[in-house]
């Protein structure tokens, strides 16, 4: 059943990380942009499972971060094509799919670029050209890379695997991701990857934060503080609530490791 996504709740002030976790010149996080006054039926976002689909989460967060009201349409996880996409068996990923004023956009990065065009006040990409290029580069790296992490630590919000055994290839992906985070937080001052404003990069890496929590990945203080910040976002809490309410399980992703 299609449901109308509610406007983001007013964001509570994020707790300051400890002195050990604060990146240099940390600045206060800004509030999400207000929702545009558009008809409820103007925009539809098609997603799959909230528990298992990291790509659906990215598209959903991008649309919420943009401040664009939308009708959420969820495909059943047990649908064969949906299941193939979630299990990374499909030749292409066509969900999430954004439909806005007669324009249909799929692929998460394409959705990000489109939203940046139609909602420029949301600043999904940094204003500075150098930072904007950096944001696009690390978002693209997340979009096309880290296959070992995806396959060995699949997104699963309803489960927790303490002391999970992480294989060397997945650890290499984790090391690269945390290096990206530390570099961004140091360069732009935090608390988000590109400073005070949530950007495309934060939406792209948010599902990784859930994976680190699910599989009990040990992180340094700076990266742990960033994960806590992202998992504490009101949109993330709303998504997690929806994931826990899903009735369907995908057995391949619920194996006890």
C-alpha positions as protocol buffer text, in pm:
chain_id: "A"
residue {
  index: 1
  type: UNK
  ca { x: 0 y: 0 z: 0 }
}
residue {
  index: 2
  type: UNK
  ca { x: 134 y: 345 z: -87 }
}
residue {
  index: 3
  type: UNK
  ca { x: 193 y: 562 z: 216 }
}
residue {
  index: 4
  type: UNK
  ca { x: 259 y: 930 z: 237 }
}
residue {
  index: 5
  type: UNK
  ca { x: 601 y: 1001 z: 380 }
}
residue {
  index: 6
  type: UNK
  ca { x: 572 y: 1242 z: 669 }
}
residue {
  index: 7
  type: UNK
  ca { x: 770 y: 1561 z: 686 }
}
residue {
  index: 8
  type: UNK
  ca { x: 1097 y: 1519 z: 878 }
}
residue {
  index: 9
  type: UNK
  ca { x: 1060 y: 1585 z: 1249 }
}
residue {
  index: 10
  type: UNK
  ca { x: 1248 y: 1880 z: 1387 }
}
residue {
  index: 11
  type: UNK
  ca { x: 1600 y: 1758 z: 1437 }
}
residue {
  index: 12
  type: UNK
  ca { x: 1733 y: 1749 z: 1788 }
}
residue {
  index: 13
  type: UNK
  ca { x: 2075 y: 1900 z: 1843 }
}
residue {
  index: 14
  type: UNK
  ca { x: 2335 y: 1632 z: 1790 }
}
residue {
  index: 15
  type: UNK
  ca { x: 2548 y: 1548 z: 2092 }
}
residue {
  index: 16
  type: UNK
  ca { x: 2902 y: 1669 z: 2060 }
}
residue {
  index: 17
  type: UNK
  ca { x: 3147 y: 1384 z: 2020 }
}
residue {
  index: 18
  type: UNK
  ca { x: 3414 y: 1356 z: 2285 }
}
residue {
  index: 19
  type: UNK
  ca { x: 3733 y: 1552 z: 2238 }
}
residue {
  index: 20
  type: UNK
  ca { x: 3895 y: 1238 z: 2101 }
}
residue {
  index: 21
  type: UNK
  ca { x: 3628 y: 1204 z: 1831 }
}
residue {
  index: 22
  type: UNK
  ca { x: 3592 y: 1567 z: 1722 }
}
residue {
  index: 23
  type: UNK
  ca { x: 3741 y: 1652 z: 1385 }
}
residue {
  index: 24
  type: UNK
  ca { x: 3929 y: 1984 z: 1369 }
}
residue {
  index: 25
  type: UNK
  ca { x: 3718 y: 2298 z: 1340 }
}
residue {
  index: 26
  type: UNK
  ca { x: 3393 y: 2107 z: 1402 }
}
residue {
  index: 27
  type: UNK
  ca { x: 3084 y: 2313 z: 1326 }
}
residue {
  index: 28
  type: UNK
  ca { x: 2723 y: 2287 z: 1433 }
}
residue {
  index: 29
  type: UNK
  ca { x: 2493 y: 2077 z: 1215 }
}
residue {
  index: 30
  type: UNK
  ca { x: 2230 y: 2269 z: 1022 }
}
residue {
  index: 31
  type: UNK
  ca { x: 1861 y: 2179 z: 1010 }
}
residue {
  index: 32
  type: UNK
  ca { x: 1711 y: 1999 z: 709 }
}
residue {
  index: 33
  type: UNK
  ca { x: 1544 y: 2230 z: 452 }
}
residue {
  index: 34
  type: UNK
  ca { x: 1169 y: 2284 z: 484 }
}
residue {
  index: 35
  type: UNK
  ca { x: 936 y: 2075 z: 270 }
}
residue {
  index: 36
  type: UNK
  ca { x: 820 y: 2225 z: -58 }
}
residue {
  index: 37
  type: UNK
  ca { x: 450 y: 2299 z: -92 }
}
residue {
  index: 38
  type: UNK
  ca { x: 375 y: 2052 z: -373 }
}
residue {
  index: 39
  type: UNK
  ca { x: 66 y: 1834 z: -426 }
}
residue {
  index: 40
  type: UNK
  ca { x: 92 y: 1499 z: -250 }
}
residue {
  index: 41
  type: UNK
  ca { x: 64 y: 1309 z: -578 }
}
residue {
  index: 42
  type: UNK
  ca { x: 342 y: 1503 z: -754 }
}
residue {
  index: 43
  type: UNK
  ca { x: 621 y: 1268 z: -650 }
}
residue {
  index: 44
  type: UNK
  ca { x: 636 y: 891 z: -604 }
}
residue {
  index: 45
  type: UNK
  ca { x: 937 y: 698 z: -476 }
}
residue {
  index: 46
  type: UNK
  ca { x: 937 y: 324 z: -538 }
}
residue {
  index: 47
  type: UNK
  ca { x: 1146 y: 121 z: -294 }
}
residue {
  index: 48
  type: UNK
  ca { x: 1185 y: -243 z: -193 }
}
residue {
  index: 49
  type: UNK
  ca { x: 1262 y: -389 z: 150 }
}
residue {
  index: 50
  type: UNK
  ca { x: 1345 y: -147 z: 430 }
}
residue {
  index: 51
  type: UNK
  ca { x: 1523 y: -422 z: 618 }
}
residue {
  index: 52
  type: UNK
  ca { x: 1748 y: -548 z: 338 }
}
residue {
  index: 53
  type: UNK
  ca { x: 1776 y: -286 z: 62 }
}
residue {
  index: 54
  type: UNK
  ca { x: 2062 y: -42 z: 107 }
}
residue {
  index: 55
  type: UNK
  ca { x: 1989 y: 116 z: -233 }
}
residue {
  index: 56
  type: UNK
  ca { x: 1628 y: 187 z: -138 }
}
residue {
  index: 57
  type: UNK
  ca { x: 1752 y: 352 z: 182 }
}
residue {
  index: 58
  type: UNK
  ca { x: 1991 y: 573 z: -14 }
}
residue {
  index: 59
  type: UNK
  ca { x: 1721 y: 693 z: -256 }
}
residue {
  index: 60
  type: UNK
  ca { x: 1475 y: 748 z: 29 }
}
residue {
  index: 61
  type: UNK
  ca { x: 1727 y: 947 z: 235 }
}
residue {
  index: 62
  type: UNK
  ca { x: 1825 y: 1159 z: -64 }
}
residue {
  index: 63
  type: UNK
  ca { x: 1462 y: 1251 z: -127 }
}
residue {
  index: 64
  type: UNK
  ca { x: 1404 y: 1329 z: 238 }
}
residue {
  index: 65
  type: UNK
  ca { x: 1726 y: 1529 z: 265 }
}
residue {
  index: 66
  type: UNK
  ca { x: 1612 y: 1726 z: -41 }
}
residue {
  index: 67
  type: UNK
  ca { x: 1292 y: 1823 z: 143 }
}
residue {
  index: 68
  type: UNK
  ca { x: 1068 y: 1695 z: -138 }
}
residue {
  index: 69
  type: UNK
  ca { x: 733 y: 1544 z: -28 }
}
residue {
  index: 70
  type: UNK
  ca { x: 663 y: 1208 z: -187 }
}
residue {
  index: 71
  type: UNK
  ca { x: 431 y: 913 z: -188 }
}
residue {
  index: 72
  type: UNK
  ca { x: 620 y: 597 z: -90 }
}
residue {
  index: 73
  type: UNK
  ca { x: 544 y: 285 z: -292 }
}
residue {
  index: 74
  type: UNK
  ca { x: 699 y: -35 z: -156 }
}
residue {
  index: 75
  type: UNK
  ca { x: 741 y: -346 z: -372 }
}
residue {
  index: 76
  type: UNK
  ca { x: 705 y: -676 z: -183 }
}
residue {
  index: 77
  type: UNK
  ca { x: 1044 y: -831 z: -94 }
}
residue {
  index: 78
  type: UNK
  ca { x: 923 y: -1175 z: -209 }
}
residue {
  index: 79
  type: UNK
  ca { x: 862 y: -1054 z: -565 }
}
residue {
  index: 80
  type: UNK
  ca { x: 1115 y: -1240 z: -789 }
}
residue {
  index: 81
  type: UNK
  ca { x: 1262 y: -926 z: -952 }
}
residue {
  index: 82
  type: UNK
  ca { x: 1278 y: -744 z: -620 }
}
residue {
  index: 83
  type: UNK
  ca { x: 1445 y: -1041 z: -454 }
}
residue {
  index: 84
  type: UNK
  ca { x: 1704 y: -1062 z: -734 }
}
residue {
  index: 85
  type: UNK
  ca { x: 1797 y: -697 z: -690 }
}
residue {
  index: 86
  type: UNK
  ca { x: 1833 y: -726 z: -312 }
}
residue {
  index: 87
  type: UNK
  ca { x: 2048 y: -1038 z: -347 }
}
residue {
  index: 88
  type: UNK
  ca { x: 2266 y: -862 z: -608 }
}
residue {
  index: 89
  type: UNK
  ca { x: 2164 y: -1118 z: -870 }
}
residue {
  index: 90
  type: UNK
  ca { x: 1999 y: -873 z: -1108 }
}
residue {
  index: 91
  type: UNK
  ca { x: 2186 y: -737 z: -1410 }
}
residue {
  index: 92
  type: UNK
  ca { x: 2080 y: -384 z: -1312 }
}
residue {
  index: 93
  type: UNK
  ca { x: 1928 y: -206 z: -1016 }
}
residue {
  index: 94
  type: UNK
  ca { x: 1606 y: -24 z: -1113 }
}
residue {
  index: 95
  type: UNK
  ca { x: 1482 y: 49 z: -760 }
}
residue {
  index: 96
  type: UNK
  ca { x: 1468 y: 301 z: -602 }
}
residue {
  index: 97
  type: UNK
  ca { x: 1284 y: 489 z: -873 }
}
residue {
  index: 98
  type: UNK
  ca { x: 1178 y: 852 z: -840 }
}
residue {
  index: 99
  type: UNK
  ca { x: 884 y: 987 z: -1042 }
}
residue {
  index: 100
  type: UNK
  ca { x: 844 y: 1363 z: -1023 }
}
residue {
  index: 101
  type: UNK
  ca { x: 626 y: 1584 z: -1243 }
}
residue {
  index: 102
  type: UNK
  ca { x: 628 y: 1335 z: -1530 }
}
residue {
  index: 103
  type: UNK
  ca { x: 1003 y: 1262 z: -1503 }
}
residue {
  index: 104
  type: UNK
  ca { x: 1117 y: 912 z: -1408 }
}
residue {
  index: 105
  type: UNK
  ca { x: 1466 y: 864 z: -1261 }
}
residue {
  index: 106
  type: UNK
  ca { x: 1630 y: 547 z: -1131 }
}
residue {
  index: 107
  type: UNK
  ca { x: 1987 y: 473 z: -1022 }
}
residue {
  index: 108
  type: UNK
  ca { x: 2076 y: 635 z: -692 }
}
residue {
  index: 109
  type: UNK
  ca { x: 2339 y: 876 z: -822 }
}
residue {
  index: 110
  type: UNK
  ca { x: 2105 y: 989 z: -1102 }
}
residue {
  index: 111
  type: UNK
  ca { x: 1838 y: 1054 z: -838 }
}
residue {
  index: 112
  type: UNK
  ca { x: 2093 y: 1252 z: -635 }
}
residue {
  index: 113
  type: UNK
  ca { x: 2188 y: 1471 z: -931 }
}
residue {
  index: 114
  type: UNK
  ca { x: 1824 y: 1524 z: -1027 }
}
residue {
  index: 115
  type: UNK
  ca { x: 1727 y: 1625 z: -673 }
}
residue {
  index: 116
  type: UNK
  ca { x: 2020 y: 1864 z: -659 }
}
residue {
  index: 117
  type: UNK
  ca { x: 1880 y: 2033 z: -970 }
}
residue {
  index: 118
  type: UNK
  ca { x: 1515 y: 2057 z: -862 }
}
residue {
  index: 119
  type: UNK
  ca { x: 1585 y: 2129 z: -492 }
}
residue {
  index: 120
  type: UNK
  ca { x: 1896 y: 2351 z: -501 }
}
residue {
  index: 121
  type: UNK
  ca { x: 1811 y: 2502 z: -162 }
}
residue {
  index: 122
  type: UNK
  ca { x: 1879 y: 2162 z: -2 }
}
residue {
  index: 123
  type: UNK
  ca { x: 2250 y: 2185 z: -98 }
}
residue {
  index: 124
  type: UNK
  ca { x: 2282 y: 1812 z: -157 }
}
residue {
  index: 125
  type: UNK
  ca { x: 2616 y: 1890 z: -321 }
}
residue {
  index: 126
  type: UNK
  ca { x: 2861 y: 2137 z: -162 }
}
residue {
  index: 127
  type: UNK
  ca { x: 2875 y: 2493 z: -296 }
}
residue {
  index: 128
  type: UNK
  ca { x: 3254 y: 2492 z: -330 }
}
residue {
  index: 129
  type: UNK
  ca { x: 3369 y: 2337 z: -659 }
}
residue {
  index: 130
  type: UNK
  ca { x: 3657 y: 2144 z: -503 }
}
residue {
  index: 131
  type: UNK
  ca { x: 3438 y: 2003 z: -226 }
}
residue {
  index: 132
  type: UNK
  ca { x: 3162 y: 1927 z: -479 }
}
residue {
  index: 133
  type: UNK
  ca { x: 3404 y: 1724 z: -691 }
}
residue {
  index: 134
  type: UNK
  ca { x: 3525 y: 1541 z: -380 }
}
residue {
  index: 135
  type: UNK
  ca { x: 3167 y: 1466 z: -277 }
}
residue {
  index: 136
  type: UNK
  ca { x: 3087 y: 1324 z: -619 }
}
residue {
  index: 137
  type: UNK
  ca { x: 3406 y: 1114 z: -618 }
}
residue {
  index: 138
  type: UNK
  ca { x: 3347 y: 940 z: -285 }
}
residue {
  index: 139
  type: UNK
  ca { x: 2976 y: 896 z: -363 }
}
residue {
  index: 140
  type: UNK
  ca { x: 3070 y: 732 z: -691 }
}
residue {
  index: 141
  type: UNK
  ca { x: 3319 y: 510 z: -510 }
}
residue {
  index: 142
  type: UNK
  ca { x: 3042 y: 392 z: -279 }
}
residue {
  index: 143
  type: UNK
  ca { x: 2810 y: 342 z: -575 }
}
residue {
  index: 144
  type: UNK
  ca { x: 3046 y: 120 z: -774 }
}
residue {
  index: 145
  type: UNK
  ca { x: 3282 y: -31 z: -519 }
}
residue {
  index: 146
  type: UNK
  ca { x: 3312 y: -224 z: -192 }
}
residue {
  index: 147
  type: UNK
  ca { x: 3174 y: -548 z: -336 }
}
residue {
  index: 148
  type: UNK
  ca { x: 3332 y: -763 z: -63 }
}
residue {
  index: 149
  type: UNK
  ca { x: 3158 y: -560 z: 208 }
}
residue {
  index: 150
  type: UNK
  ca { x: 2823 y: -583 z: 26 }
}
residue {
  index: 151
  type: UNK
  ca { x: 2840 y: -958 z: -20 }
}
residue {
  index: 152
  type: UNK
  ca { x: 2978 y: -1063 z: 319 }
}
residue {
  index: 153
  type: UNK
  ca { x: 2802 y: -805 z: 537 }
}
residue {
  index: 154
  type: UNK
  ca { x: 2459 y: -760 z: 368 }
}
residue {
  index: 155
  type: UNK
  ca { x: 2226 y: -501 z: 511 }
}
residue {
  index: 156
  type: UNK
  ca { x: 1997 y: -654 z: 774 }
}
residue {
  index: 157
  type: UNK
  ca { x: 1850 y: -407 z: 1021 }
}
residue {
  index: 158
  type: UNK
  ca { x: 1652 y: -660 z: 1226 }
}
residue {
  index: 159
  type: UNK
  ca { x: 1952 y: -870 z: 1323 }
}
residue {
  index: 160
  type: UNK
  ca { x: 2271 y: -827 z: 1522 }
}
residue {
  index: 161
  type: UNK
  ca { x: 2578 y: -1050 z: 1496 }
}
residue {
  index: 162
  type: UNK
  ca { x: 2820 y: -973 z: 1782 }
}
residue {
  index: 163
  type: UNK
  ca { x: 3187 y: -1065 z: 1731 }
}
residue {
  index: 164
  type: UNK
  ca { x: 3118 y: -1129 z: 1364 }
}
residue {
  index: 165
  type: UNK
  ca { x: 3414 y: -1277 z: 1176 }
}
residue {
  index: 166
  type: UNK
  ca { x: 3523 y: -1027 z: 910 }
}
residue {
  index: 167
  type: UNK
  ca { x: 3726 y: -1169 z: 622 }
}
residue {
  index: 168
  type: UNK
  ca { x: 4031 y: -989 z: 487 }
}
residue {
  index: 169
  type: UNK
  ca { x: 3871 y: -857 z: 166 }
}
residue {
  index: 170
  type: UNK
  ca { x: 3577 y: -709 z: 356 }
}
residue {
  index: 171
  type: UNK
  ca { x: 3819 y: -562 z: 610 }
}
residue {
  index: 172
  type: UNK
  ca { x: 4003 y: -389 z: 325 }
}
residue {
  index: 173
  type: UNK
  ca { x: 3674 y: -228 z: 220 }
}
residue {
  index: 174
  type: UNK
  ca { x: 3607 y: -121 z: 580 }
}
residue {
  index: 175
  type: UNK
  ca { x: 3955 y: 29 z: 606 }
}
residue {
  index: 176
  type: UNK
  ca { x: 3903 y: 230 z: 287 }
}
residue {
  index: 177
  type: UNK
  ca { x: 3560 y: 356 z: 398 }
}
residue {
  index: 178
  type: UNK
  ca { x: 3683 y: 468 z: 739 }
}
residue {
  index: 179
  type: UNK
  ca { x: 3982 y: 639 z: 574 }
}
residue {
  index: 180
  type: UNK
  ca { x: 3735 y: 833 z: 354 }
}
residue {
  index: 181
  type: UNK
  ca { x: 3533 y: 934 z: 658 }
}
residue {
  index: 182
  type: UNK
  ca { x: 3835 y: 1051 z: 858 }
}
residue {
  index: 183
  type: UNK
  ca { x: 3966 y: 1250 z: 563 }
}
residue {
  index: 184
  type: UNK
  ca { x: 3632 y: 1424 z: 506 }
}
residue {
  index: 185
  type: UNK
  ca { x: 3565 y: 1494 z: 873 }
}
residue {
  index: 186
  type: UNK
  ca { x: 3914 y: 1643 z: 914 }
}
residue {
  index: 187
  type: UNK
  ca { x: 3904 y: 1842 z: 589 }
}
residue {
  index: 188
  type: UNK
  ca { x: 3555 y: 1989 z: 622 }
}
residue {
  index: 189
  type: UNK
  ca { x: 3522 y: 2004 z: 1001 }
}
residue {
  index: 190
  type: UNK
  ca { x: 3221 y: 1774 z: 1050 }
}
residue {
  index: 191
  type: UNK
  ca { x: 2986 y: 1677 z: 1192 }
}
residue {
  index: 192
  type: UNK
  ca { x: 2874 y: 1545 z: 850 }
}
residue {
  index: 193
  type: UNK
  ca { x: 3117 y: 1438 z: 579 }
}
residue {
  index: 194
  type: UNK
  ca { x: 3116 y: 1781 z: 412 }
}
residue {
  index: 195
  type: UNK
  ca { x: 3061 y: 2004 z: 711 }
}
residue {
  index: 196
  type: UNK
  ca { x: 2742 y: 2131 z: 871 }
}
residue {
  index: 197
  type: UNK
  ca { x: 2508 y: 2025 z: 590 }
}
residue {
  index: 198
  type: UNK
  ca { x: 2399 y: 1671 z: 505 }
}
residue {
  index: 199
  type: UNK
  ca { x: 2493 y: 1591 z: 147 }
}
residue {
  index: 200
  type: UNK
  ca { x: 2471 y: 1317 z: -113 }
}
residue {
  index: 201
  type: UNK
  ca { x: 2775 y: 1153 z: 48 }
}
residue {
  index: 202
  type: UNK
  ca { x: 2603 y: 1111 z: 385 }
}
residue {
  index: 203
  type: UNK
  ca { x: 2305 y: 944 z: 219 }
}
residue {
  index: 204
  type: UNK
  ca { x: 2535 y: 715 z: 20 }
}
residue {
  index: 205
  type: UNK
  ca { x: 2731 y: 601 z: 326 }
}
residue {
  index: 206
  type: UNK
  ca { x: 2441 y: 582 z: 573 }
}
residue {
  index: 207
  type: UNK
  ca { x: 2366 y: 212 z: 496 }
}
residue {
  index: 208
  type: UNK
  ca { x: 2729 y: 133 z: 579 }
}
residue {
  index: 209
  type: UNK
  ca { x: 2665 y: 271 z: 928 }
}
residue {
  index: 210
  type: UNK
  ca { x: 2383 y: 18 z: 968 }
}
residue {
  index: 211
  type: UNK
  ca { x: 2611 y: -265 z: 850 }
}
residue {
  index: 212
  type: UNK
  ca { x: 2878 y: -167 z: 1101 }
}
residue {
  index: 213
  type: UNK
  ca { x: 2615 y: -178 z: 1377 }
}
residue {
  index: 214
  type: UNK
  ca { x: 2462 y: -509 z: 1260 }
}
residue {
  index: 215
  type: UNK
  ca { x: 2795 y: -690 z: 1236 }
}
residue {
  index: 216
  type: UNK
  ca { x: 2960 y: -534 z: 1541 }
}
residue {
  index: 217
  type: UNK
  ca { x: 3243 y: -375 z: 1340 }
}
residue {
  index: 218
  type: UNK
  ca { x: 3498 y: -211 z: 1570 }
}
residue {
  index: 219
  type: UNK
  ca { x: 3573 y: 149 z: 1475 }
}
residue {
  index: 220
  type: UNK
  ca { x: 3798 y: 429 z: 1593 }
}
residue {
  index: 221
  type: UNK
  ca { x: 3640 y: 709 z: 1797 }
}
residue {
  index: 222
  type: UNK
  ca { x: 3597 y: 951 z: 1505 }
}
residue {
  index: 223
  type: UNK
  ca { x: 3421 y: 697 z: 1281 }
}
residue {
  index: 224
  type: UNK
  ca { x: 3212 y: 563 z: 1569 }
}
residue {
  index: 225
  type: UNK
  ca { x: 3093 y: 917 z: 1644 }
}
residue {
  index: 226
  type: UNK
  ca { x: 2997 y: 967 z: 1279 }
}
residue {
  index: 227
  type: UNK
  ca { x: 2806 y: 638 z: 1274 }
}
residue {
  index: 228
  type: UNK
  ca { x: 2620 y: 735 z: 1590 }
}
residue {
  index: 229
  type: UNK
  ca { x: 2531 y: 1072 z: 1439 }
}
residue {
  index: 230
  type: UNK
  ca { x: 2391 y: 917 z: 1122 }
}
residue {
  index: 231
  type: UNK
  ca { x: 2201 y: 639 z: 1299 }
}
residue {
  index: 232
  type: UNK
  ca { x: 2049 y: 902 z: 1527 }
}
residue {
  index: 233
  type: UNK
  ca { x: 1903 y: 1105 z: 1240 }
}
residue {
  index: 234
  type: UNK
  ca { x: 1521 y: 1122 z: 1261 }
}
residue {
  index: 235
  type: UNK
  ca { x: 1492 y: 985 z: 907 }
}
residue {
  index: 236
  type: UNK
  ca { x: 1709 y: 685 z: 997 }
}
residue {
  index: 237
  type: UNK
  ca { x: 1500 y: 614 z: 1305 }
}
residue {
  index: 238
  type: UNK
  ca { x: 1184 y: 630 z: 1093 }
}
residue {
  index: 239
  type: UNK
  ca { x: 1333 y: 389 z: 837 }
}
residue {
  index: 240
  type: UNK
  ca { x: 1444 y: 148 z: 1110 }
}
residue {
  index: 241
  type: UNK
  ca { x: 1095 y: 146 z: 1257 }
}
residue {
  index: 242
  type: UNK
  ca { x: 957 y: 53 z: 914 }
}
residue {
  index: 243
  type: UNK
  ca { x: 1220 y: -220 z: 871 }
}
residue {
  index: 244
  type: UNK
  ca { x: 1126 y: -382 z: 1200 }
}
residue {
  index: 245
  type: UNK
  ca { x: 760 y: -383 z: 1097 }
}
residue {
  index: 246
  type: UNK
  ca { x: 819 y: -570 z: 770 }
}
residue {
  index: 247
  type: UNK
  ca { x: 661 y: -916 z: 771 }
}
residue {
  index: 248
  type: UNK
  ca { x: 874 y: -1081 z: 503 }
}
residue {
  index: 249
  type: UNK
  ca { x: 1214 y: -1242 z: 556 }
}
residue {
  index: 250
  type: UNK
  ca { x: 1472 y: -1333 z: 294 }
}
residue {
  index: 251
  type: UNK
  ca { x: 1626 y: -1657 z: 417 }
}
residue {
  index: 252
  type: UNK
  ca { x: 1953 y: -1608 z: 230 }
}
residue {
  index: 253
  type: UNK
  ca { x: 2018 y: -1291 z: 430 }
}
residue {
  index: 254
  type: UNK
  ca { x: 1905 y: -1426 z: 767 }
}
residue {
  index: 255
  type: UNK
  ca { x: 2152 y: -1710 z: 805 }
}
residue {
  index: 256
  type: UNK
  ca { x: 2316 y: -1736 z: 1148 }
}
residue {
  index: 257
  type: UNK
  ca { x: 2683 y: -1681 z: 1074 }
}
